[in-house]
Amino acid sequence: MSLKPDTFDLHQLIHTMKTAVIVVNEQMLVHFINDAGLNLLETGLSQIKDRSLSTVLLGDSIDFDKFTRALSHNEAFTEAELQFCFKDGRSVMVDLHATPLDHESDTFLLIEVLPIDKQRKISQETQQYAQQVAAKELIRGLAHEIKNPLGGIRGAAQLLGKELKDPSQAEFTQMIIDQSDRLRALVDRLLGPNSLPQKRMCNLHEIIEKVLTVISADIMFNIHVERDYDPSIPEIHADPDMIQQALLNIARNASQALKSAKATNPVIGFRTRIERQCVIKGKRHGLCALISIIDNGPGVPAELKDTLFYPMVTSKRKGSGLGLSIAQTLADHHQGKIDVESFPGYTEFTLHLPITIKDDTP
């Protein structure tokens, strides 16, 4: 027997949906929200009803002006892979669709929010990794093409310098040699670390403490350092120098970001955890060690988030853009990865390292 549409309890159907449904008025006050919406915001109906979404969401994470324009122009819009950042410190990636609607002579905006599930995140990570590899291979090819003529230019300048009879002209050939050496050094840095890891059993917390010793000497203004270690993490089979360099590159970026932003009460935190059934580049690992470096700086600029680990990508005026690229390469040498979660006031880089007793792969 088929059911007639009016036999459905539409109110109940909306509350059983997995998609968060939020209806706001022209003042951006919540007029209606279903159970999935309450779960997403982690709040109760009495705490959010007739109140603005800005009471739970950070203003920088959502463009409320876009909602207002949608209402004034009566136009729907969609935002894919939007980072919802909450005032309690949470962050979640969502797909959002907003539709204006009229009800009893009033205008409302129907907002549908669907959190992106873990499987989709894994797929995105795989795609991003493939793009990073392609970019690195392109740069590697260009770097080799540059190195070959540089050697010829340098050699020719040396020969020419020996033939010159006027000593005052030697400074010009020396300039050619110096600039060739500078370009060669830059190319070598672009190619990144090529040596194979020298793996042995090592303690991650000892590595972190060495990193802390180095950055403490570099910090030119007062940054508070916090430790949150999981003592149950076993020793892992890794190259401690490579792991230290990867963490050092991330930590230096964090300290420089805090210094440049002149953050109030700047903090860098180091946290270690265990994760089970971790998927890295499409491969599942039974056990992984997670090392997170967290700061309360301005966050990663939105325009850099997708290319953050590419060589030569930086927001710093005098930065080389190689630190994070090298860190990711060092993680690759350990079949690991580096993730980043960032919004204003919070940035977390997490190094994932598979825990193995012995790793026969380089």
C-alpha positions as CSV (number, residue, x, y, z in Angstrom):
1,M,0.0,0.0,0.0
2,S,1.4,3.4,-1.0
3,L,1.4,6.2,1.5
4,K,0.0,9.6,0.6
5,P,2.4,12.5,1.0
6,D,0.2,14.1,3.7
7,T,0.5,11.0,5.8
8,F,4.2,11.8,6.5
9,D,5.1,13.8,9.5
10,L,7.3,16.3,7.7
11,H,8.6,17.7,11.0
12,Q,9.7,14.2,12.1
13,L,11.3,13.6,8.7
14,I,13.4,16.7,8.9
15,H,14.6,15.8,12.4
16,T,15.7,12.4,11.2
17,M,17.8,13.7,8.4
18,K,21.6,13.4,8.6
19,T,22.0,16.7,6.9
20,A,21.9,19.7,9.3
21,V,19.0,22.0,8.4
22,I,19.1,25.6,9.8
23,V,16.6,28.3,9.0
24,V,17.7,31.9,9.8
25,N,15.8,35.2,9.3
26,E,17.1,38.4,7.8
27,Q,18.9,39.3,11.1
28,M,20.7,35.9,10.9
29,L,18.8,34.7,14.0
30,V,18.1,31.0,14.1
31,H,14.3,30.4,13.4
32,F,14.5,26.6,13.1
33,I,17.1,23.9,13.4
34,N,16.8,20.1,13.2
35,D,18.5,17.5,15.4
36,A,21.4,17.1,13.0
37,G,22.0,20.8,13.2
38,L,22.1,20.7,17.0
39,N,24.5,17.8,16.9
40,L,26.8,19.7,14.5
41,L,26.8,22.9,16.6
42,E,26.9,20.8,19.8
43,T,24.3,22.9,21.5
44,G,20.7,22.7,22.8
45,L,17.7,24.2,21.1
46,S,17.2,26.7,23.9
47,Q,20.8,27.9,23.6
48,I,20.6,28.6,19.8
49,K,16.9,29.4,19.1
50,D,16.3,33.0,18.2
51,R,20.1,33.7,18.5
52,S,22.7,34.4,15.9
53,L,24.9,31.6,14.5
54,S,27.8,33.9,15.5
55,T,27.3,32.8,19.1
56,V,28.8,29.4,18.2
57,L,30.8,30.1,15.0
58,L,33.9,32.2,14.5
59,G,33.1,35.1,12.3
60,D,36.2,34.5,10.1
61,S,35.0,30.9,9.3
62,I,31.7,31.9,7.6
63,D,30.8,34.8,5.4
64,F,27.6,36.1,6.9
65,D,27.5,38.9,4.3
66,K,27.0,36.2,1.7
67,F,23.9,35.0,3.5
68,T,22.6,38.6,3.6
69,R,23.2,39.1,-0.1
70,A,21.5,35.8,-0.9
71,L,18.4,37.0,0.9
72,S,18.4,40.5,-0.7
73,H,18.9,39.1,-4.2
74,N,16.8,36.0,-3.6
75,E,19.6,33.8,-5.0
76,A,20.7,30.4,-3.7
77,F,24.4,29.6,-3.4
78,T,26.6,26.6,-2.6
79,E,29.9,26.4,-0.8
80,A,32.0,23.2,-1.1
81,E,34.6,22.2,1.4
82,L,33.9,25.1,3.8
83,Q,35.8,25.0,7.1
84,F,33.3,25.6,10.0
85,C,35.3,26.9,13.0
86,F,33.6,26.9,16.4
87,K,34.3,29.1,19.4
88,D,34.9,26.1,21.5
89,G,38.0,25.2,19.4
90,R,36.4,22.6,17.1
91,S,36.7,22.6,13.4
92,V,34.8,20.6,10.8
93,M,34.8,20.5,7.0
94,V,31.4,20.8,5.4
95,D,29.5,21.3,2.2
96,L,26.9,24.1,2.5
97,H,23.8,25.0,0.4
98,A,21.7,28.1,1.2
99,T,18.2,28.8,-0.3
100,P,16.0,31.8,0.3
101,L,12.4,31.0,1.0
102,D,9.3,33.0,1.8
103,H,6.9,32.1,4.7
104,E,3.9,34.2,5.8
105,S,5.2,37.4,4.2
106,D,8.6,36.9,5.9
107,T,11.9,36.0,4.2
108,F,14.1,33.3,5.6
109,L,17.3,31.5,4.5
110,L,17.3,27.7,4.5
111,I,20.9,26.5,5.2
112,E,21.7,22.8,4.5
113,V,25.1,21.7,6.0
114,L,26.6,18.3,5.3
115,P,29.8,17.4,7.2
116,I,32.4,15.8,4.9
117,D,32.9,12.2,6.1
118,K,36.3,10.6,6.8
119,Q,36.3,8.6,3.5
120,R,36.0,11.8,1.5
121,K,38.8,13.4,3.5
122,I,41.0,10.4,2.7
123,S,40.2,10.8,-1.0
124,Q,41.0,14.5,-0.9
125,E,44.3,13.7,0.8
126,T,45.2,11.2,-1.9
127,Q,44.4,13.7,-4.6
128,Q,46.4,16.4,-2.9
129,Y,49.4,14.0,-2.4
130,A,49.3,13.2,-6.2
131,Q,49.3,16.9,-7.0
132,Q,52.2,17.5,-4.6
133,V,54.2,14.7,-6.2
134,A,53.5,16.0,-9.7
135,A,54.6,19.5,-8.7
136,K,57.8,18.2,-7.1
137,E,58.6,16.1,-10.2
138,L,58.1,19.2,-12.4
139,I,60.4,21.2,-10.2
140,R,62.9,18.4,-10.0
141,G,63.0,18.2,-13.8
142,L,63.5,21.9,-14.2
143,A,66.2,21.9,-11.5
144,H,68.2,19.3,-13.4
145,E,67.8,21.3,-16.6
146,I,69.2,24.4,-14.8
147,K,72.1,22.7,-13.1
148,N,73.6,21.4,-16.4
149,P,74.2,24.8,-18.1
150,L,75.1,26.4,-14.7
151,G,78.1,24.1,-14.5
152,G,79.2,25.2,-18.0
153,I,78.8,28.9,-17.2
154,R,80.8,28.5,-14.0
155,G,83.6,26.6,-15.8
156,A,83.7,29.1,-18.7
157,A,83.9,32.0,-16.2
158,Q,86.9,30.3,-14.4
159,L,88.7,29.8,-17.7
160,L,88.0,33.4,-18.8
161,G,89.3,34.7,-15.5
162,K,92.6,33.0,-16.0
163,E,93.0,34.5,-19.5
164,L,92.2,38.1,-18.5
165,K,95.3,40.3,-18.4
166,D,93.6,43.2,-16.5
167,P,93.2,42.1,-12.8
168,S,90.4,44.8,-12.4
169,Q,88.2,42.7,-14.7
170,A,88.5,39.6,-12.6
171,E,85.7,40.8,-10.3
172,F,83.3,40.4,-13.2
173,T,84.2,36.7,-13.7
174,Q,84.1,36.2,-10.0
175,M,80.6,37.6,-9.9
176,I,79.5,35.1,-12.5
177,I,81.1,32.3,-10.4
178,D,79.5,33.5,-7.2
179,Q,76.0,33.9,-8.7
180,S,76.3,30.5,-10.4
181,D,77.2,28.9,-7.0
182,R,74.2,30.7,-5.4
183,L,71.8,29.4,-8.1
184,R,73.2,25.9,-7.8
185,A,72.7,26.0,-4.0
186,L,69.1,27.1,-4.5
187,V,68.5,24.3,-7.0
188,D,69.9,21.8,-4.6
189,R,67.5,23.0,-1.9
190,L,64.6,22.8,-4.4
191,L,65.5,19.1,-5.1
192,G,65.2,18.5,-1.3
193,P,66.8,15.8,0.8
194,N,67.8,12.9,-1.4
195,S,69.7,10.7,1.1
196,L,68.1,7.5,2.3
197,P,66.9,7.5,6.0
198,Q,69.3,5.9,8.4
199,K,66.7,4.1,10.5
200,R,67.1,2.8,14.1
201,M,64.8,2.4,17.1
202,C,64.3,5.8,18.6
203,N,62.1,7.6,21.2
204,L,59.9,10.3,19.7
205,H,59.8,12.4,22.9
206,E,63.6,12.6,23.0
207,I,63.5,13.9,19.5
208,I,60.9,16.5,20.4
209,E,62.9,17.7,23.4
210,K,65.9,18.3,21.1
211,V,63.6,20.3,18.8
212,L,62.5,22.4,21.8
213,T,66.1,23.1,22.8
214,V,66.8,24.4,19.3
215,I,63.8,26.6,18.9
216,S,64.1,28.0,22.4
217,A,67.5,29.4,21.4
218,D,65.9,30.9,18.2
219,I,62.9,32.5,19.8
220,M,63.5,36.2,20.1
221,F,60.4,37.0,22.1
222,N,58.5,35.3,24.9
223,I,56.7,32.2,23.6
224,H,55.2,29.8,26.1
225,V,55.8,26.2,25.3
226,E,53.3,23.5,26.4
227,R,53.9,19.7,26.4
228,D,51.2,17.1,26.2
229,Y,52.9,13.7,25.7
230,D,51.4,10.2,25.6
231,P,54.0,8.1,27.5
232,S,52.6,4.8,26.0
233,I,54.0,5.5,22.6
234,P,56.7,2.9,21.9
235,E,60.0,3.4,20.2
236,I,59.7,3.4,16.4
237,H,62.0,2.4,13.6
238,A,62.9,5.8,12.0
239,D,65.7,8.2,11.2
240,P,65.8,10.5,14.2
241,D,67.7,13.3,12.4
242,M,65.1,13.4,9.6
243,I,62.2,13.4,12.1
244,Q,63.9,16.2,14.1
245,Q,64.4,18.3,10.9
246,A,60.8,17.9,9.9
247,L,59.5,19.0,13.3
248,L,62.1,21.8,13.5
249,N,60.9,23.2,10.1
250,I,57.3,23.2,11.4
251,A,58.1,24.6,14.8
252,R,60.2,27.4,13.3
253,N,57.3,28.4,11.0
254,A,55.0,28.5,14.0
255,S,57.4,30.7,16.0
256,Q,57.9,33.0,13.1
257,A,54.2,33.3,12.5
258,L,53.6,34.2,16.2
259,K,56.4,36.8,16.1
260,S,55.2,38.4,12.8
261,A,51.6,38.6,14.1
262,K,52.8,40.0,17.5
263,A,50.4,37.5,19.1
264,T,49.1,38.2,22.6
265,N,50.2,35.4,25.0
266,P,51.8,33.3,22.2
267,V,51.8,29.6,22.8
268,I,53.3,26.6,20.9
269,G,52.2,23.2,22.0
270,F,53.7,19.8,21.3
271,R,51.3,16.9,21.6
272,T,51.8,13.1,21.0
273,R,49.1,10.6,20.5
274,I,48.4,7.1,19.1
275,E,46.0,6.5,16.3
276,R,44.7,3.1,15.2
277,Q,43.8,2.1,11.7
278,C,45.3,5.2,10.2
279,V,45.1,5.6,6.4
280,I,48.1,7.3,4.7
281,K,48.1,7.9,1.0
282,G,45.6,5.1,0.5
283,K,47.4,2.5,2.7
284,R,46.0,1.5,6.0
285,H,48.4,1.2,9.0
286,G,47.4,-0.6,12.1
287,L,49.1,1.8,14.5
288,C,50.5,5.3,14.0
289,A,52.2,7.8,16.2
290,L,50.9,11.4,15.9
291,I,53.1,14.4,16.7
292,S,51.1,17.7,16.7
293,I,52.6,21.2,16.8
294,I,49.9,23.7,17.7
295,D,50.1,27.5,17.9
296,N,47.6,30.3,18.6
297,G,48.8,32.5,15.7
298,P,46.9,34.1,12.8
299,G,46.4,30.8,10.9
300,V,47.4,29.8,7.4
301,P,46.2,32.2,4.7
302,A,43.2,30.7,2.9
303,E,44.9,31.2,-0.5
304,L,47.8,29.0,0.6
305,K,46.0,26.1,2.2
306,D,45.9,23.9,-1.0
307,T,49.5,24.5,-2.0
308,L,51.1,24.9,1.5
309,F,53.5,21.9,1.0
310,Y,54.6,22.9,-2.5
311,P,58.1,24.2,-3.0
312,M,58.6,28.0,-3.1
313,V,55.1,28.6,-1.6
314,T,55.3,31.1,1.4
315,S,53.5,34.0,2.9
316,K,56.7,35.4,4.5
317,R,58.4,38.3,2.7
318,K,61.9,36.8,3.0
319,G,60.9,33.1,3.2
320,S,62.1,30.5,0.8
321,G,59.0,28.4,0.9
322,L,61.0,25.2,1.2
323,G,60.7,24.4,4.9
324,L,57.3,22.6,4.8
325,S,58.0,21.0,1.4
326,I,61.2,19.5,2.9
327,A,59.3,18.4,6.0
328,Q,56.7,16.6,3.9
329,T,59.5,14.9,1.9
330,L,61.1,13.7,5.1
331,A,57.7,12.3,6.2
332,D,57.4,10.6,2.9
333,H,60.7,8.8,3.6
334,H,59.0,7.2,6.6
335,Q,55.7,6.4,4.7
336,G,54.1,9.1,6.8
337,K,52.3,12.4,6.1
338,I,51.8,15.9,7.5
339,D,48.3,17.2,8.0
340,V,47.3,20.8,8.8
341,E,44.2,22.2,10.4
342,S,44.1,26.0,10.6
343,F,41.8,28.9,11.3
344,P,42.4,32.3,12.9
345,G,43.8,31.8,16.4
346,Y,44.6,28.1,15.9
347,T,47.0,26.1,13.6
348,E,47.8,22.5,14.1
349,F,50.4,20.6,12.0
350,T,50.3,16.8,12.7
351,L,53.0,14.4,11.6
352,H,51.7,10.9,11.2
353,L,54.3,8.1,11.5
354,P,53.5,4.4,11.1
355,I,54.7,2.4,14.1
356,T,56.8,-0.5,12.9
357,I,59.3,-2.7,14.7
358,K,61.3,-3.0,11.5
359,D,60.8,-1.3,8.2
360,D,62.6,-2.9,5.2
361,T,61.5,-0.2,2.8
362,P,63.7,2.9,2.5
